Amino acid sequence: MKEVKQRVSVAYKLLHFYSKILIWHWFSEVEVNGKENIPEDAPCILLPCHQNGLMDCVTLLAVFKKPITFFAKSAIFVNTTATKFLTFLRIMPAYRQREGIQNVGKNEDNFLKAVDLLLCGFPLCIMPEGGQHEKHHLYPFVKGPFRIAFHTQENEQDKPVYLVPIGIDYSHYDRMGYPLVLNIAKPISVDKYMETYKENPAKALNIIKEDAYKSLSDMMLNICSEKYYDTIYISAYIYNYSMLGTLNLVDNQTNRMKARQFIVKRLNEIVEQTPEKLQALTEKCLLWIKKNPDFVSITNNYPKQKYFPVFCYVLFLLPVFIYGIVINIFVVLLALYLNPKLKNTGFASTLKYVFFLVLSPLNHLLFSILVAIMFSSWLIPLVIFLTGMPVTVFCGKYIRKLRILKNKLLLRIHKKYIVDIYRELDILFKAN
């Protein structure tokens, strides 16, 4: 493959830069751990957990300097226009056997393109689970990324090829304004497995898959039990701050996640050994879910925020927020229309982010033109257009403040349920 095909267009660079700026506004906090583990001058395949549609790709682009090429299921390449757009975004289709044996040949072509990209120094991202699952659980890995890794290593004699597991932890899948934690594991050198691969490729594939799985599992919340999933997930948030104190950790998003990981690990062990101990806890959790399905929004509260300053912020800046809603009215109406349809699809956050990234500027332009026509003046429309994005970003922060007030109120309403669950957990952990 000619290297000219690997050049990155100016349009892509601009979109990449714009997206990197917006991602830090989309999440309330972004904490990246293990950035030093990213190989700078060697071929690397990124292996993130896949829980939140294209947002998984966007979050990685915010961290990596080089453009990343992604594999995605072939079903989204629905027509020529979609294919051209996805190709521009450096996304290649991955075909599965259930989509037709005739597509296996196309997979081999993309397999070779992926190797060429790696050899040219561009990182490749493949979701090792082979699909998206909107749950904090790591599913079994497919062989694809490891076959590409071994084939690339066979063609790269001077440098090792690396696999980089990446844990992505969203505090909320579908909404903006929640924290994000990225944990980048130490890279796995494929070169160390080559001797086994030459003797027995199948054995080498299984070994490297197991090692990568364990590495990624340590970087994320991995709730193993399907039956007790909600119980463990709720517990990880309710007991979070208590566990921070037990582990002597400073309160930040990374350490909150470490505390949740510890809670999940202990509860996974209890489920495996004596699941009956979770019965009383599960009953209380299920009762609370009936009262409030969006339990994460409440339990992921903001202890550092005082009620009165937040209330004053919301009250005095309400006119600015109303202005922001008015100038984004077309996007707001579209979001309100689509939101119920996107619920539980795994792509709600992705499409909302696209609205924020693409439709907001277009909305400001359209709204400014309409105002110009109505008032026969370009001064007011110009002000609207220039203040559009800053005010839109402010609206996101304002909504976070509103959420703080709402959550503090809901915490009081649901205090009995939360205290009951907390007590059960306290008994459980002290007994084990």
N, C-alpha and C positions, 0 to 999 in steps of 0.2 A: 504494500500500500504506500502510495506517495505521501510524504510528510505534509505536503501542501493541504491535503484533506484534513489534517489534524489542526489546522490553524483555527483560532477562535475569532469569530466576527466581532466587529466593533459594536454592533447592535446587541449581541449576547453579553459583551463586557459591561455595557451600560445597564442592561436589565439585571445582571448579576450584582452590580454595585448598588442599584436602586433597591433590590430585594434585600441585600445585606443591611441596608440602613433601616428598612421598615421592620425587619424581623425583631430588632431590639425594641421597637415600639409595640409590636404585637403581643409580646410576653411582658408581664410585669417585671420579671427578673430573668436573666439568662446567666447561668453559671456553667462554665466549661472546665472540666477537670481532665488532666492528662494530655493537654495540647502538645506537650513535649514528646508524646508517643507517636506523633504523625511523622512518618518517614518523608524526608525532604527530597532526596535525590535517588529514590529507588521505586520500582513499580509497586503499587499497593492496591489491594482490593478492600474496600470498606464493607463491613458486615454489620449493619445496624439492625436492631429489632424493628419490626414493621407494624405499627399500631394506629397510624393516623394519616393515611392517604399520602398525598404529595407534600404534606407538611413535614414529613420525615425527610424528604429531599431538600426542602427549603431550609430547614434548620441546619443541615450539613453544609449547605452553600454559605451559610453565615459564618462558618468556622474555617472552612478551607479556602486558601488563597487561589489555588488552581481550579479551573472549571472541572466539574465531575460529570462523567457519563454514567447514566443510570439504565438499568434494565427494568422494564415494566411489562405487565401482562399484555399480550397482543390484542386483547378485546378492546382496548381503548384506542387502537389505531383503526378507527371505524371507516374513514374515507381518506381521499388524497389530501384534503385540506388539513385534517387532524394529523395525518402522518407528517406533512411538511412542518407543521407547527411543533410537534413533539421532537422531530429531528433537529429543529432549530434549538430546542431546549436541551439537546444532547441526551435524548431518551431513545433507547433501542427496544424493539419488541422481543419478548421471550415467549416462545411457543411451547405449549404442552401437548403431550400425546393425545389427550382427550379432545384437543381441538383439530385433530386430523393428522394421520400419519404422513400426509403429503407436506406438512409443515416442518418435519424433522430436518430436511435439507436446508430450510431457511435458518433454523437454529444453528446449524453448523457454520453457515456464512457469518452470522453475528458473533459466533464463538471466535472465529478467526479475526474479525474486526476488533473484538474486545482485547485479544492478545496484542494486536498492533497498537491499540491505544495505550496499553500498559507499557509496551516497549518504547513508545514515544514520550513517556513520562507523565501521562495523564492518569489521575486516579479513576478507578472504576468502582461503582457502588452496585452491589447485588444484595437484595433482601434474602438472607439465607433460609428463611422459613418458607419461601416460595409463595407467599401470599400475605394479605393483611388480616390482622385480628385485633379488634378494638378491645383488647384486654391486656392486663399486666401479667402475661404468661408467655413463656418462650416455647414455641412449638418445634417439632423435629426439623432438622435441616435437610435441604435438598443437596444433590451432588454438584450441581452446575458451577457454583463459584470455585469449588475446590478442583474441579477438572480444569477450569481456565487457569487457576493458579499453578498447577503442576505443568500444564502445557507452556505457560509463559516462562516458568523457571527452566524448562528444557531449552528454550530459545534465548535465555539470558544467562550468559556464562560469567559476566563480570560482577553482577550484583545479585543479592538475594531478593526474592519477591516476598512481599509481606501481606499478611491478612490482618486487618485492624477491626476487631469487634468494637461496636459503639452502642452503649446503652442510652436510650432516649427516654426521659421520664417527664411526662406531661401531668400537671396537677389537674388539668381538665382537658378532655379531648376536643370538645366542640366550641369552646368559648375563648375569646381573646382576654388578655389581662390576668392570666395566671402564670405562675413560675414555670420555668423550663430548666432541667438539669441534663447536661450531656456528659457522660462518662466515657472517655476514650481509653481502651485497654492497651496494655503493652502489646506491640505488634508481634505476630507469630511468623517466624521465618520459615518459609516453605522449603528452603534449601536443606533444613535439618531432616526433612522427611523423604528426600529424594532417593536415598539409598534403599529405603523400604519400598518406595514407589517403583523403582526399577526391578526389584525382585517380585513384588506382589502389589500391583496398582490398587486392587480392591481393598486390601488390608490397609494400605497407606491412606486411602480416601476415608475409611472408617475412623482411623486413628486421629487424623487431622480434624475431621468433623467433630469428634468427641471433645478434642482439646478446645476448638473454637466455641463449641456450645457451652462448655464450662466457663470459659473466659467471658463470654457475653452474658451468661446467667449472673455472674458476679457483678456486672456493671449495671444491673437493672432490678426492678421489682419483678420477681418471678414467683407468682402464686401458683403452686402446683395443683392444688385441689379444685376441681370444677364444682363439686358439690358445695364446698365451703368457701367459694371464691368471694362472695359479697361479705361474708363474716370476717374473713381475713383482711380484706381490703378496708372495710370500715374500721376495724381494730387498729390497722396500721396508722390511720389518721387520728383516731381518738386518743390513742396511747402515745402518740408521737412526742409530745413535749415532756411527758414523764420519762420516756426512754432517753431523751436528750440529756436529762439530768443524771439518769443512771449511768450513762456512758461517758459523762463529763465532757459533753460536746458543746461548743459555742453555737448559739442559735443562728444558723443561716440555711439557705435552701439545700446546699450539699449535705450538711449534717442532718437536716431533717430527713433527707432521703436515706442516709446511712441508718438512722434510727428506725425508719420504716422497714428497711431491708432486714434489720436485726429482728424486728417484730415478726415479719413475714417468715423468716427462716425458722424461728422458734415455733410458730404456729404450724408451719408445714411439717415439722418434726412431730408435733403433738397429733396432728391429723393422721400421720403415718403410723404412729405407735398406739395412741389411745384416743381415737376420734370422739368417743362418748363424752370426753371432758369438755368438748365444744358445744354440747347440746344446749345448755342453758344460755350460753353466749349467743348462739345462732338464733334462738327464739327471740331474744331481745333485739338483735340486729334486724331480723325480718319484720318485727313489729315497728321498728323505727323507719325502715324503708317504706312501709305502707303510709306512714305519716308524712315522710319527706323523701321522694325518690332521688332528688338531687342532693344526696347526703354529702358528697365531696365538697360542694360549694359551701356548706356550713362548717364542716370540720376543718377545712383548709382556711382557718380564720387568720386574722392579722393581729397577734397579741401586742405588737409594738404600737399600733395605732390607737390613740385616745379618741373617745367618742366625740367630745366637744369640738376639738380642732377640725375633725372630719366633717362634722355637722356644719360648722361655719364655712368651710371650704365649699361644700355642696350648696349652701344657701346663697352665698355672695356671688358665686360664679355661675349660678343658674342661667342668667341671661346669655352668657357666652355659649353655654351648652345648647340652649334653645336656638341660637343663631346657627350653631353647627348642625343641628338636626334639620333646620330649614334649608340650608345650602346643600345638604346631602339627601334631600327628600326623596329623590328618585332611587338612590341606592338603598335607603331605609325601607321604602315600600317594597322594592324587589326582595330584600332580605327577609322582610316579614312574610312575604308570599311564599318564598322558597324554604324558609326555616322548618316548617312542619314536615315538608316533603323530604328534607335531608336528614331528619332525625333518625339515628341508629343505622345510617348508611356507611359511616366511616369516612365520609367525605365532606361533612358539614364544615369543619374548620378550614379545609382546603379551599372550598368555594367562597367562604367568607373572606379568606385572605386574598383571593383573586379580586373580589369586590374592592377590598382596601387598596390593593396594589394597582389595579388597572382601571376599575370603574369610577373610583373617587375622582381622579383628575379629569376624566371625561365628563363626569357629572358636574364638576365645578365649571368646566368650559361651557357645557350646555346651559346650565343655570345662568351663567353670566351673560350669554347671548340672549336668553329670554328676557332678562332684566334690562339689557341694552335696548331691545326692541320695545319693551313696555314703557321705558322712561326716556327714550331717545337721547341717552347719555352713555358715555363710555367710562366715566370716572368711577361710578358705583360698581359696575361690572368688573372693572379692573381691580378694585379693592377686594371684591368677592373672590376673584380668581387667585389673587396673590395670597390671600389669607386662608384659602380653602384647605390646603393640606395641613398647615400648622394647627388650624382649629379642629380638623378631623382627628389629628393625633391627640389634641387636648380632650376631645370627646371620649376617646378610649380611656384616658386616665380618669376622667370624670366618672365614667361608668364604674371603674374600679372602686372609687370612693363610695358611690351609691351602694355597691355590692358589700362594702365593709359595714355600712349602716344596716343593710338588710340582714347580713349574716349575724351581726351582734344581736339584732332583734330575734332572729330565729334561734340563736343559741339559748336565749332566755326561754323562748317558747318550748324548745325541745330539751331543756336542761335535764329533766327527769330521765328521759331515755338515754341521754349521753352519760349521765352519772351512773345509771344502772349498768351500762355496757362497760364503763371504766372500772367499776368495782369488780365485775366479773373477770376482767382482764388482770386486774391487780391480784386477785386471788389466784388466777391461773399461773401467772408468771412467778409469783412468790412460792407457789407449790411445786414449780418445775425449774 
